[in-house]
Amino acid sequence: MITILPGRFPAWFTWCSSSHPSFLSHWSLSFWISSSVWPLLSSWSLCRSRVPMSVCVRVCSCVSVSLRVIPCLLLTATAHAATFTAGYAERDITPQAPMPMWGYGARHALLAQSAADPLTARVIVLEAGGIKLAIAGLDLGRAPTFRSLDRIKSLIQEKAGVAHLMICGSHTHHGPVVELLDEPGLGQGTFDAAVKYVTQLEDAIAAAIIEAADKAVPAKLGWGAAEVTLNRNRQKKDEPKPRDPELAVLRFDTLDGQPIVLLVNFAAHPILQDIRDLRWTCEWPGYMIKAINEQLGAPCVFVQGAAGDMSPNPAGERTIQAFGAEVAAEAVKIARQITPQAPAQPGLQVVEDTFDFKTRLDLQNSLIRATFKQMFFPEILAMLQEIPGDTIHPRLITVVLNGQLALVGGSGEFFSAHARRLKAESPAERTLFFGYCNGHQMYFPTREAIDQGGYGTEPSVSWVEPGAGEYMIDTALNHLRALHAAS
Ligand SMILES: [Zn+2]
């Protein structure tokens, strides 16, 4: 039991933030590079040499946690009122013009011409002890770029006092590319609609957050979870295969018991829609939300988990509608068993980290860049702008809500064993892991998975050095333990 006093850590209890995104993916690129180009590149020694983690990994904040937490406690223990509020809003983020799709290299620059389903940004804004946190679930393949996140953060801080963000892509493989830039060769003049869309996306997300903050009302919170069989490991060839079976639900109600919003957290790739279908779709998470809306009369935000090695495992038909309904049925069962309560000690603690990891590929190398251009399309190199030199900068956000609930977000495709360990070792009453959160730095396999090989473990799609995922989870656990010990 964590017993953190209300509002102990103000908005400035936040460290480092910097930048990077990346896209690239999936089957075709990985397979092609692995089978043909990668051996060649490796033989030419273009891959970065391995450096011990202790030497090559620099973390902005975790090394000083023990020094910084105590002063914060002393200075702000009585600074904020004991309030807890929650608000919800959403915006349509469906592209209104043809533009390239995110998710499969094999599609190259083929343009989506229409929408099978609308794409939506759904937002919860929480205020606890005077600090505001926005949690956004997007019908997109990834979270926005660091550049976009910085602009969104500036808008919502200025207009709604929201200091912290967890913006997460559902990882649908039928959403738009969001990395292109208004610069020659990186989108300008070739994909102007996609460049313009990025600004529209930032505005829409910021508007939803500002509206949700404005609509926030005193709230009760409860949570529940169940182990389900709706996902499977797609990477490991032999047993036992790691898996995170947990389907978790947060339920936010008004003080008189009316639903404000639900949050559903589960790990499974949204890859059921046919790659050849060049239309936007929210994939199975969107249909899960639709079914929950219909059954509970409540809005719902979906946050993808550590799905790096998790595929959907439908019991029934392999369609986005049927699988969405399957997940919704389990989520509704959990939600109905939850009895939300007003938190006894509202409070919000947030620690943000940015890491500097060496890249496994030399992403500045002209041959590798030419390969990416060929496999996708030339302008996609815009994503490498957030990887200056030979370092990559994943982000981590660690949140403790009301002294009880831990939310940890990582900017990429974490393998499920990372989330399992985080949840098992966390001192919080309940811990959720959000993948695809606050940026996108590709796959974070475990060291064990890298040793075994398989999809998501190769340097072509996992750019961070081996051990990066473990290091980030260790960092989150250190933060959680420090906050717990200080309470
Ligand atoms: Zn993926």
Residues whose N, C-alpha, C, O or C-beta is under 5 A from the ligand:
A	BS01	ZN	E413
